Amino acid sequence: MLSTLPAWAQRVVFAVIGMVSRVGFPLRRSRIPEIGGSGYLSAVTRVPAVAVPRIEVGDESYLYPPDTVHVTVAWLDRATVDIDTAMEVLQMQQLEAPRVLIRGLGCSADSLYLWCEHDWHFQYLRRAVYRAFGVRRRGLRRRLRDTLSYARVVRFEGRGWWPGPAPGDVDVTVMSIEIVRTDRMLSDEGTTVLAKLPLV
């Protein structure tokens, strides 16, 4: 069973991740995943371009094009149910469109991301997708990951860096999710949209 962290707890976890990552920047060098490489089966929702801050990066890092910035709703490589059957189950549920509050920028060891503080409906959606595809999430690390939501905007090549917080909060309603086979960047050349689920 996936639990839902309250908003304040989501903020605390992201703040800790950010502090630890910035301390480790001088010690760790990251590599950008191959664009157009091996496909991962995922459920994602795209972040509206108006919610994506403008960030300048050097040639050594990868800046996500605005239409590829996304929140991963569920990781589905361990799916035991085929896509058509799972989508039928999800469509019958008429899942409610959840809200995500974008709180600004955070950082991890390999990327900058948008903090996405989600509501209970988002966690219910995530749980419904996992159940429909027959995915069981085991292990503390996976379960903690499933209580958080974020959208990468920059991937580091080499040492990480921190531009400071992005101004203002943006409230986003998730109107649909896509089932995709994709590289880790949701790039045009590495992504195939297999199904789309509108939310009500």
Residue frames as a rotation matrix with the C-alpha (Angstrom) as fourth column:
MET 1
0.579 0.815 0.000 0.00
0.815 -0.579 0.000 0.00
0.000 0.000 -1.000 0.00
LEU 2
-0.416 -0.700 0.581 1.38
0.672 -0.667 -0.322 3.41
0.612 0.256 0.748 -0.97
SER 3
0.097 0.399 -0.912 1.07
0.894 -0.437 -0.096 6.07
-0.437 -0.806 -0.399 1.70
THR 4
0.445 0.095 0.891 0.65
0.578 -0.790 -0.205 9.79
0.684 0.606 -0.406 1.11
LEU 5
-0.487 -0.652 -0.581 3.12
0.873 -0.368 -0.319 12.17
-0.006 -0.663 0.748 2.70
PRO 6
0.627 0.655 -0.421 1.54
0.652 -0.737 -0.175 15.44
-0.425 -0.165 -0.890 3.87
ALA 7
0.839 -0.236 0.491 2.72
0.254 -0.628 -0.736 18.59
0.482 0.742 -0.466 2.10
TRP 8
0.716 -0.589 0.374 5.08
-0.697 -0.592 0.404 19.63
-0.016 -0.550 -0.835 4.90
ALA 9
0.434 -0.554 0.710 6.75
-0.078 0.762 0.643 16.21
-0.897 -0.334 0.288 4.89
GLN 10
0.698 -0.174 0.695 7.23
0.713 0.258 -0.652 16.31
-0.066 0.950 0.304 1.10
ARG 11
0.833 -0.378 0.405 8.97
-0.217 -0.895 -0.389 19.69
0.509 0.236 -0.828 1.51
VAL 12
0.586 -0.628 0.512 11.25
-0.643 0.023 0.765 18.36
-0.493 -0.778 -0.390 4.26
VAL 13
0.501 -0.386 0.775 12.34
0.422 0.890 0.170 15.35
-0.756 0.242 0.609 2.18
PHE 14
0.735 -0.211 0.644 13.10
0.595 -0.255 -0.762 17.51
0.325 0.944 -0.062 -0.88
ALA 15
0.810 -0.444 0.383 15.03
-0.518 -0.848 0.114 20.00
0.274 -0.290 -0.917 1.27
VAL 16
0.499 -0.634 0.591 17.20
-0.333 0.489 0.806 17.22
-0.800 -0.599 0.033 2.72
ILE 17
0.556 -0.268 0.787 17.88
0.730 0.610 -0.308 15.77
-0.397 0.745 0.535 -0.75
GLY 18
0.835 -0.187 0.518 18.91
0.224 -0.744 -0.629 19.23
0.503 0.641 -0.579 -1.95
MET 19
0.727 -0.575 0.375 21.26
-0.678 -0.516 0.524 19.94
-0.107 -0.635 -0.765 0.94
VAL 20
0.415 -0.568 0.710 23.00
0.029 0.789 0.614 16.57
-0.909 -0.235 0.343 0.69
SER 21
0.644 -0.121 0.756 23.34
0.752 0.281 -0.596 16.89
-0.141 0.952 0.272 -3.11
ARG 22
0.878 -0.307 0.367 24.88
-0.132 -0.893 -0.431 20.37
0.460 0.330 -0.824 -3.01
VAL 23
0.560 -0.708 0.431 27.47
-0.623 -0.016 0.782 19.25
-0.546 -0.706 -0.450 -0.45
GLY 24
0.245 -0.444 0.862 28.41
0.269 0.885 0.379 16.35
-0.932 0.139 0.336 -2.75
PHE 25
0.971 0.199 -0.133 28.64
-0.061 -0.330 -0.942 18.36
-0.232 0.923 -0.308 -6.01
PRO 26
0.377 -0.888 -0.265 32.48
-0.924 -0.378 -0.048 18.72
-0.058 0.263 -0.963 -5.90
LEU 27
-0.350 -0.556 0.754 32.91
-0.631 0.735 0.249 14.99
-0.692 -0.389 -0.608 -5.30
ARG 28
-0.092 0.445 0.891 30.63
0.362 0.848 -0.387 13.43
-0.928 0.286 -0.239 -7.88
ARG 29
-0.720 -0.094 -0.687 30.56
-0.580 -0.461 0.672 13.50
-0.380 0.883 0.277 -11.66
SER 30
0.092 0.866 0.491 27.35
-0.101 0.498 -0.861 12.51
-0.991 0.029 0.133 -13.43
ARG 31
-0.946 -0.293 0.141 26.73
0.088 0.189 0.978 11.16
-0.313 0.937 -0.153 -16.91
ILE 32
-0.263 0.879 -0.398 23.76
-0.868 -0.396 -0.301 12.08
-0.422 0.266 0.867 -19.09
PRO 33
-0.052 0.304 0.951 21.73
0.116 0.948 -0.296 8.98
-0.992 0.095 -0.084 -20.08
GLU 34
-0.900 -0.307 0.310 21.75
0.298 0.087 0.951 8.09
-0.318 0.948 0.013 -23.77
ILE 35
-0.258 0.817 -0.516 19.10
-0.606 -0.553 -0.572 10.02
-0.752 0.165 0.638 -25.70
GLY 36
0.287 0.462 -0.839 17.00
-0.941 0.302 -0.156 7.71
0.181 0.834 0.522 -27.85
GLY 37
-0.730 -0.677 -0.095 18.40
-0.631 0.721 -0.288 4.70
0.264 -0.150 -0.953 -26.01
SER 38
-0.848 0.350 -0.398 16.73
0.377 0.926 0.009 1.72
0.372 -0.142 -0.917 -24.37
GLY 39
-0.295 0.838 0.459 13.02
-0.343 -0.541 0.768 2.24
0.892 0.069 0.447 -23.79
TYR 40
-0.989 0.098 -0.109 11.44
0.133 0.295 -0.946 2.26
-0.061 -0.950 -0.305 -20.34
LEU 41
-0.275 0.958 0.077 7.71
0.525 0.083 0.847 1.65
0.805 0.273 -0.526 -19.92
SER 42
-0.892 -0.072 -0.445 6.23
0.418 -0.502 -0.757 4.46
-0.169 -0.862 0.478 -17.84
ALA 43
0.310 0.923 0.228 3.09
0.913 -0.356 0.199 6.45
0.265 0.147 -0.953 -17.11
VAL 44
-0.723 -0.632 -0.279 3.84
0.673 -0.736 -0.077 10.18
-0.157 -0.244 0.957 -17.30
THR 45
0.619 0.785 0.025 2.12
0.762 -0.594 -0.257 13.52
-0.187 0.178 -0.966 -17.29
ARG 46
-0.223 -0.721 0.656 3.66
0.828 -0.495 -0.262 16.51
0.514 0.485 0.708 -19.04
VAL 47
-0.177 0.056 -0.983 4.20
0.721 -0.672 -0.169 19.78
-0.670 -0.739 0.078 -17.18
PRO 48
0.811 0.493 0.314 2.65
0.576 -0.581 -0.575 22.82
-0.101 0.648 -0.755 -18.96
ALA 49
0.043 -0.874 0.485 5.36
0.836 -0.234 -0.497 24.90
0.547 0.427 0.720 -20.63
VAL 50
0.345 0.142 0.928 4.25
-0.137 -0.970 0.199 28.01
0.929 -0.196 -0.315 -18.70
ALA 51
0.977 0.058 0.205 5.27
-0.211 0.128 0.969 26.27
0.030 -0.990 0.137 -15.47
VAL 52
0.561 -0.827 0.042 8.83
0.828 0.560 -0.025 25.52
-0.003 0.049 0.999 -16.65
PRO 53
0.712 -0.320 -0.625 11.37
-0.008 -0.893 0.449 28.21
-0.702 -0.315 -0.638 -15.61
ARG 54
0.866 -0.499 -0.023 14.01
-0.094 -0.117 -0.989 29.50
0.490 0.859 -0.148 -18.02
ILE 55
0.692 -0.706 0.152 17.43
-0.035 0.178 0.983 28.18
-0.721 -0.686 0.098 -17.11
GLU 56
0.654 -0.576 -0.490 20.70
-0.696 -0.205 -0.688 28.75
0.296 0.791 -0.535 -18.94
VAL 57
0.731 -0.444 0.518 23.05
0.011 0.767 0.641 25.77
-0.682 -0.463 0.566 -19.10
GLY 58
-0.099 -0.858 -0.503 26.42
-0.818 -0.218 0.533 25.13
-0.567 0.464 -0.680 -20.68
ASP 59
0.107 0.082 -0.991 27.15
-0.876 0.480 -0.055 22.59
0.471 0.874 0.123 -23.38
GLU 60
-0.808 -0.558 -0.189 28.13
-0.401 0.756 -0.518 20.05
0.431 -0.343 -0.835 -20.74
SER 61
-0.746 0.611 0.263 24.57
-0.035 0.358 -0.933 19.69
-0.664 -0.706 -0.246 -19.37
TYR 62
-0.792 0.550 0.266 21.26
0.482 0.295 0.825 18.71
0.375 0.781 -0.499 -20.95
LEU 63
-0.788 0.603 -0.126 18.32
-0.417 -0.673 -0.611 21.13
-0.453 -0.429 0.781 -20.76
TYR 64
-0.510 0.680 0.526 14.95
0.678 0.695 -0.240 19.45
-0.529 0.234 -0.816 -21.27
PRO 65
-0.852 0.384 0.357 12.88
0.053 -0.615 0.787 21.07
0.521 0.689 0.504 -24.02
PRO 66
-0.707 0.558 0.434 9.73
-0.696 -0.442 -0.566 22.50
-0.125 -0.702 0.701 -22.33
ASP 67
0.245 0.910 -0.335 7.36
-0.932 0.317 0.178 20.00
0.268 0.268 0.925 -23.97
THR 68
0.089 -0.255 -0.963 9.36
-0.031 0.966 -0.258 17.06
0.996 0.053 0.078 -22.58
VAL 69
-0.804 -0.306 0.510 9.38
-0.483 -0.165 -0.860 18.16
0.347 -0.938 -0.015 -18.92
HIS 70
0.120 0.861 -0.495 7.25
-0.349 0.503 0.791 15.57
0.929 0.077 0.361 -17.14
VAL 71
-0.195 -0.055 0.979 6.32
-0.961 0.211 -0.180 13.92
-0.197 -0.976 -0.094 -13.87
THR 72
-0.685 -0.031 -0.728 6.55
-0.268 0.940 0.212 10.14
0.677 0.340 -0.652 -13.80
VAL 73
0.194 0.855 0.481 3.30
-0.925 -0.004 0.380 8.81
0.327 -0.518 0.790 -12.37
ALA 74
0.702 0.054 0.710 4.38
-0.386 0.867 0.315 5.15
-0.598 -0.495 0.630 -12.40
TRP 75
-0.371 -0.843 -0.390 7.33
-0.910 0.247 0.332 2.99
-0.184 0.478 -0.859 -13.46
LEU 76
0.525 0.833 0.172 5.88
-0.732 0.546 -0.407 0.05
-0.433 0.088 0.897 -15.39
ASP 77
-0.197 -0.667 -0.718 8.79
-0.904 0.408 -0.132 -2.10
0.381 0.623 -0.683 -16.56
ARG 78
-0.967 -0.140 0.214 7.63
-0.229 0.850 -0.474 -4.80
-0.116 -0.507 -0.854 -14.14
ALA 79
-0.165 0.979 -0.116 4.05
-0.961 -0.186 -0.204 -4.77
-0.221 0.078 0.972 -15.50
THR 80
-0.869 -0.043 0.493 2.32
-0.032 0.999 0.031 -8.16
-0.494 0.012 -0.870 -15.55
VAL 81
0.177 0.960 0.217 -0.83
0.521 0.096 -0.848 -6.94
-0.835 0.263 -0.483 -17.35
ASP 82
-0.437 -0.348 0.829 -0.89
0.899 -0.171 0.402 -5.87
0.002 0.922 0.388 -21.00
ILE 83
-0.980 -0.077 -0.182 -1.52
0.088 -0.994 -0.057 -2.24
-0.177 -0.072 0.982 -21.88
ASP 84
-0.587 0.809 0.015 -4.95
-0.240 -0.192 0.952 -2.69
0.773 0.555 0.307 -23.48
THR 85
0.063 0.613 -0.788 -6.33
0.663 0.565 0.492 -4.58
0.746 -0.553 -0.371 -20.47
ALA 86
-0.487 -0.331 -0.808 -4.84
0.853 -0.377 -0.360 -2.14
-0.186 -0.865 0.466 -17.97
MET 87
-0.993 0.108 0.053 -6.22
-0.088 -0.953 0.291 0.86
0.082 0.284 0.955 -19.84
GLU 88
-0.254 0.952 -0.170 -9.71
0.082 0.197 0.977 -0.64
0.964 0.234 -0.128 -19.87
VAL 89
0.028 0.199 -0.980 -9.54
0.952 0.294 0.087 -1.00
0.306 -0.935 -0.181 -16.09
LEU 90
-0.740 -0.400 -0.541 -8.36
0.572 -0.797 -0.193 2.59
-0.354 -0.452 0.819 -15.65
GLN 91
-0.865 0.451 0.222 -10.98
-0.138 -0.639 0.757 4.03
0.483 0.624 0.614 -18.02
MET 92
-0.038 0.899 -0.436 -13.79
0.477 0.400 0.783 2.33
0.878 -0.179 -0.444 -16.10
GLN 93
-0.197 -0.104 -0.975 -12.65
0.979 -0.063 -0.191 4.04
-0.042 -0.993 0.115 -12.89
GLN 94
0.490 0.354 0.796 -13.09
0.511 -0.857 0.067 7.59
0.706 0.375 -0.601 -14.29
LEU 95
-0.018 -0.639 -0.769 -10.18
1.000 -0.021 -0.007 8.84
-0.012 -0.769 0.639 -12.23
GLU 96
0.877 0.400 -0.268 -10.28
0.434 -0.898 0.080 12.38
-0.208 -0.186 -0.960 -10.91
ALA 97
0.406 -0.730 0.550 -7.81
0.381 -0.412 -0.828 14.97
0.831 0.545 0.111 -12.22
PRO 98
0.447 -0.278 -0.850 -5.35
0.880 -0.034 0.474 15.66
-0.161 -0.960 0.229 -9.38
ARG 99
0.931 -0.189 0.312 -3.54
-0.118 -0.966 -0.231 18.92
0.345 0.178 -0.922 -8.62
VAL 100
0.287 -0.915 -0.284 0.20
0.952 0.305 -0.020 19.44
0.105 -0.265 0.959 -8.33
LEU 101
0.987 -0.054 -0.152 1.74
-0.016 -0.972 0.235 22.55
-0.160 -0.229 -0.960 -6.79
ILE 102
0.405 -0.894 0.189 5.13
0.710 0.178 -0.681 23.32
0.575 0.410 0.708 -8.37
ARG 103
0.852 -0.014 -0.524 7.21
0.464 -0.444 0.766 24.86
-0.243 -0.896 -0.372 -5.59
GLY 104
0.664 -0.690 -0.286 10.33
-0.720 -0.694 0.002 25.87
-0.200 0.205 -0.958 -7.51
LEU 105
0.388 -0.620 -0.682 13.67
-0.477 0.498 -0.724 24.20
0.789 0.606 -0.103 -8.16
GLY 106
0.767 -0.309 0.562 15.35
-0.416 0.427 0.803 21.43
-0.488 -0.850 0.199 -6.23
CYS 107
0.175 -0.760 -0.625 18.49
-0.893 0.144 -0.426 19.43
0.414 0.633 -0.654 -6.93
SER 108
0.935 -0.077 0.348 19.77
-0.088 0.896 0.435 15.91
-0.345 -0.437 0.831 -6.68
ALA 109
0.130 -0.982 0.138 23.21
0.074 0.148 0.986 14.47
-0.989 -0.118 0.092 -7.42
ASP 110
-0.588 -0.409 0.698 22.55
0.632 0.307 0.712 14.26
-0.505 0.859 0.078 -11.17
SER 111
-0.377 0.544 0.750 19.89
0.749 -0.298 0.592 16.86
0.545 0.785 -0.295 -12.01
LEU 112
-0.936 0.349 -0.049 17.85
-0.268 -0.794 -0.545 19.97
-0.229 -0.497 0.837 -11.31
TYR 113
-0.635 0.772 -0.004 14.13
0.658 0.544 0.521 19.36
0.404 0.329 -0.854 -10.98
LEU 114
-0.368 0.662 0.653 10.85
-0.509 -0.731 0.454 21.06
0.778 -0.166 0.606 -10.24
TRP 115
-0.977 0.176 0.123 9.53
-0.038 0.419 -0.907 20.35
-0.211 -0.891 -0.403 -6.75
CYS 116
-0.466 0.869 -0.166 6.04
-0.361 -0.016 0.932 18.97
0.808 0.494 0.321 -7.30
GLU 117
-0.919 0.217 0.328 3.93
-0.295 0.174 -0.940 18.91
-0.260 -0.961 -0.096 -4.16
HIS 118
-0.682 0.650 -0.334 0.99
-0.161 0.312 0.936 16.65
0.713 0.693 -0.108 -4.98
ASP 119
-0.215 0.723 0.657 -2.40
-0.975 -0.202 -0.098 16.06
0.062 -0.661 0.748 -3.40
TRP 120
-0.323 0.153 0.934 -4.12
-0.425 0.858 -0.288 12.87
-0.846 -0.490 -0.212 -2.28
HIS 121
0.737 0.675 -0.040 -5.79
-0.314 0.289 -0.904 12.41
-0.599 0.679 0.425 -5.68
PHE 122
0.338 -0.700 -0.629 -2.40
-0.880 0.003 -0.476 12.20
0.335 0.714 -0.615 -7.38
GLN 123
-0.650 -0.592 0.476 -1.31
-0.735 0.648 -0.198 9.45
-0.192 -0.479 -0.857 -5.01
TYR 124
0.099 0.767 0.634 -4.60
-0.268 0.634 -0.725 7.63
-0.958 -0.098 0.269 -5.64
LEU 125
0.793 0.131 -0.595 -3.97
-0.599 -0.008 -0.801 7.91
-0.110 0.991 0.072 -9.40
ARG 126
-0.189 -0.953 -0.235 -0.45
-0.937 0.247 -0.246 6.49
0.292 0.174 -0.940 -8.99
ARG 127
-0.578 0.030 0.816 -1.80
-0.497 0.780 -0.381 3.61
-0.647 -0.626 -0.435 -6.92
ALA 128
0.496 0.857 0.141 -4.54
-0.335 0.339 -0.879 2.90
-0.801 0.389 0.455 -9.49
VAL 129
0.532 -0.375 -0.759 -2.02
-0.818 0.003 -0.575 2.75
0.218 0.927 -0.305 -12.35
TYR 130
-0.583 -0.795 0.169 0.22
-0.810 0.551 -0.201 0.31
0.066 -0.254 -0.965 -10.49
ARG 131
-0.313 0.537 0.784 -2.74
-0.327 0.714 -0.619 -1.92
-0.892 -0.450 -0.048 -9.65
ALA 132
0.686 0.647 -0.332 -4.09
-0.501 0.090 -0.861 -1.89
-0.528 0.757 0.386 -13.21
PHE 133
0.405 -0.625 -0.668 -0.70
-0.765 0.169 -0.622 -2.94
0.501 0.762 -0.409 -14.62
GLY 134
0.931 0.051 -0.360 -0.13
0.107 0.908 0.405 -5.55
0.348 -0.416 0.840 -11.92
VAL 135
-0.029 -0.984 0.176 3.00
0.058 -0.178 -0.982 -3.88
0.998 -0.018 0.062 -10.54
ARG 136
0.870 0.188 -0.456 3.96
0.448 0.088 0.890 -4.47
0.207 -0.978 -0.008 -6.91
ARG 137
0.344 -0.748 0.568 6.42
-0.316 -0.662 -0.680 -1.93
0.884 0.055 -0.464 -5.53
ARG 138
0.834 -0.138 -0.534 8.72
0.511 0.559 0.654 -3.54
0.208 -0.818 0.536 -2.95
GLY 139
-0.162 -0.974 -0.157 11.56
0.937 -0.102 -0.335 -2.08
0.311 -0.201 0.929 -0.93
LEU 140
0.212 0.231 -0.949 11.81
0.738 -0.675 0.001 1.05
-0.641 -0.700 -0.314 1.22
ARG 141
-0.701 -0.568 -0.430 13.61
0.165 -0.716 0.678 3.10
-0.693 0.404 0.596 -1.45
ARG 142
-0.822 0.455 0.343 10.94
0.402 0.038 0.915 2.44
0.403 0.890 -0.214 -4.11
ARG 143
0.081 0.931 -0.356 8.12
0.966 0.015 0.259 3.11
0.246 -0.365 -0.898 -1.67
LEU 144
-0.044 -0.169 -0.985 9.64
0.537 -0.835 0.119 6.40
-0.842 -0.524 0.128 -0.54
ARG 145
-0.941 -0.338 -0.031 10.16
0.132 -0.450 0.883 7.40
-0.313 0.827 0.468 -4.18
ASP 146
-0.546 0.799 0.250 6.48
0.659 0.226 0.718 6.72
0.517 0.557 -0.650 -4.82
THR 147
0.238 0.635 -0.735 5.44
0.925 -0.378 -0.027 9.26
-0.295 -0.674 -0.677 -2.18
LEU 148
-0.172 -0.404 -0.898 7.24
0.101 -0.915 0.392 12.10
-0.980 -0.023 0.198 -4.03
SER 149
0.617 0.329 0.715 6.77
0.747 0.042 -0.664 13.79
-0.249 0.943 -0.220 -7.41
TYR 150
0.053 -0.652 -0.756 9.27
-0.046 -0.758 0.650 15.81
-0.998 0.001 -0.070 -9.40
ALA 151
0.912 0.187 0.366 10.01
0.359 0.067 -0.931 16.88
-0.199 0.980 -0.006 -12.97
ARG 152
-0.023 -0.997 -0.079 13.62
0.691 -0.073 0.720 17.06
-0.723 -0.039 0.690 -14.14
VAL 153
0.933 0.274 -0.234 14.58
0.047 -0.735 -0.676 20.15
-0.357 0.620 -0.699 -16.13
VAL 154
0.424 -0.861 -0.280 18.39
-0.852 -0.274 -0.446 19.73
0.308 0.428 -0.850 -16.35
ARG 155
0.950 -0.303 -0.072 20.65
0.311 0.912 0.267 16.67
-0.015 -0.276 0.961 -16.40
PHE 156
0.591 -0.797 -0.122 24.23
-0.616 -0.544 0.569 17.24
-0.520 -0.261 -0.813 -15.28
GLU 157
0.809 -0.572 -0.135 27.25
0.333 0.636 -0.697 16.12
0.484 0.518 0.705 -17.26
GLY 158
-0.346 -0.930 0.122 30.20
0.284 -0.228 -0.932 16.25
0.895 -0.287 0.343 -14.88
ARG 159
-0.862 -0.035 -0.505 29.86
0.505 -0.141 -0.851 18.17
-0.042 -0.989 0.139 -11.62
GLY 160
0.131 0.988 0.080 26.49
0.957 -0.147 0.250 19.50
0.259 0.043 -0.965 -10.56
TRP 161
-0.924 -0.326 0.201 25.65
0.269 -0.926 -0.266 23.15
0.273 -0.192 0.943 -9.92
TRP 162
-0.172 0.854 -0.490 22.87
0.958 0.029 -0.287 25.09
-0.231 -0.519 -0.823 -8.22
PRO 163
-0.534 -0.035 0.845 21.29
0.525 -0.797 0.299 28.23
0.663 0.603 0.444 -9.77
GLY 164
-0.959 0.279 0.038 19.12
-0.199 -0.575 -0.794 29.04
-0.200 -0.769 0.607 -6.75
PRO 165
-0.442 0.860 0.254 15.34
0.518 0.476 -0.711 28.72
-0.733 -0.183 -0.656 -6.30
ALA 166
-0.726 0.337 0.600 12.93
0.508 -0.325 0.798 29.55
0.463 0.884 0.064 -9.10
PRO 167
-0.931 0.350 0.103 10.48
-0.344 -0.747 -0.569 32.32
-0.122 -0.565 0.816 -8.17
GLY 168
-0.279 0.958 -0.069 6.81
-0.960 -0.280 -0.014 31.71
-0.032 0.062 0.998 -7.40
ASP 169
-0.626 0.230 0.745 4.54
-0.025 0.949 -0.314 28.69
-0.779 -0.216 -0.589 -7.10
VAL 170
-0.593 0.470 -0.654 2.50
-0.778 -0.123 0.616 27.29
0.209 0.874 0.439 -9.98
ASP 171
-0.287 0.613 0.736 -0.69
-0.414 0.614 -0.672 25.28
-0.864 -0.498 0.077 -9.43
VAL 172
-0.679 -0.039 -0.733 -1.20
-0.715 0.259 0.649 22.63
0.165 0.965 -0.204 -12.15
THR 173
0.272 0.780 0.564 -4.18
-0.674 0.573 -0.467 20.34
-0.687 -0.253 0.681 -12.75
VAL 174
-0.807 -0.564 0.175 -3.20
-0.322 0.669 0.670 17.00
-0.495 0.484 -0.722 -14.30
MET 175
0.058 0.916 -0.397 -5.71
-0.877 -0.143 -0.458 16.49
-0.477 0.375 0.795 -17.12
SER 176
0.886 0.205 -0.417 -4.28
-0.400 0.793 -0.460 13.30
0.236 0.574 0.784 -18.64
ILE 177
0.152 -0.882 0.447 -1.53
-0.510 0.318 0.799 10.72
-0.847 -0.349 -0.402 -18.39
GLU 178
0.507 -0.101 -0.856 0.35
-0.814 0.269 -0.514 8.97
0.282 0.958 0.054 -21.18
ILE 179
0.665 -0.391 0.637 1.68
0.018 0.861 0.509 5.42
-0.747 -0.327 0.579 -21.26
VAL 180
0.718 -0.493 -0.491 5.01
-0.687 -0.390 -0.613 5.66
0.111 0.778 -0.619 -23.05
ARG 181
0.680 -0.726 0.103 8.04
0.683 0.678 0.272 3.64
-0.267 -0.115 0.957 -23.95
THR 182
0.923 -0.230 0.309 10.81
-0.117 -0.931 -0.345 6.15
0.367 0.282 -0.887 -23.63
ASP 183
-0.188 -0.967 -0.170 14.40
0.517 0.050 -0.855 6.96
0.835 -0.248 0.490 -22.86
ARG 184
-0.193 0.119 -0.974 14.81
0.974 -0.096 -0.205 8.78
-0.118 -0.988 -0.098 -19.56
MET 185
-0.884 -0.263 -0.386 14.41
0.233 -0.965 0.123 12.17
-0.405 0.019 0.914 -21.25
LEU 186
0.192 0.972 0.136 11.02
0.496 0.023 -0.868 11.76
-0.847 0.234 -0.478 -23.00
SER 187
-0.579 -0.501 -0.643 12.86
-0.303 -0.600 0.740 12.91
-0.757 0.623 0.196 -26.12
ASP 188
0.341 0.733 -0.588 11.04
-0.827 -0.063 -0.559 12.95
-0.447 0.677 0.585 -29.46
GLU 189
-0.003 -0.421 -0.907 13.46
-0.844 0.487 -0.224 10.45
0.536 0.765 -0.357 -30.99
GLY 190
-0.861 -0.443 -0.250 13.35
-0.241 0.787 -0.567 8.09
0.448 -0.428 -0.785 -28.03
THR 191
-0.725 0.648 0.234 9.66
-0.277 0.038 -0.960 8.12
-0.631 -0.761 0.152 -27.09
THR 192
-0.765 0.619 -0.179 6.60
0.033 0.315 0.948 6.24
0.643 0.720 -0.262 -28.37
VAL 193
-0.580 0.675 0.456 3.20
-0.779 -0.296 -0.552 7.13
-0.238 -0.676 0.698 -26.89
LEU 194
-0.970 0.148 -0.191 1.31
0.087 0.951 0.296 3.84
0.225 0.271 -0.936 -26.52
ALA 195
-0.059 0.983 -0.176 -1.89
0.866 0.138 0.480 5.06
0.496 -0.124 -0.859 -24.85
LYS 196
-0.857 -0.123 0.500 -3.43
-0.081 -0.927 -0.367 8.17
0.509 -0.355 0.784 -23.32
LEU 197
-0.280 0.744 -0.606 -5.86
0.913 0.402 0.072 8.38
0.297 -0.533 -0.792 -20.41
PRO 198
-0.358 0.236 0.903 -7.96
-0.118 -0.971 0.207 11.54
0.926 -0.032 0.376 -19.93
LEU 199
-0.772 0.090 -0.629 -8.89
0.630 0.239 -0.739 12.39
0.084 -0.967 -0.241 -16.34
VAL 200
0.013 0.912 0.410 -12.17
0.606 -0.333 0.722 13.87
0.795 0.240 -0.557 -15.17
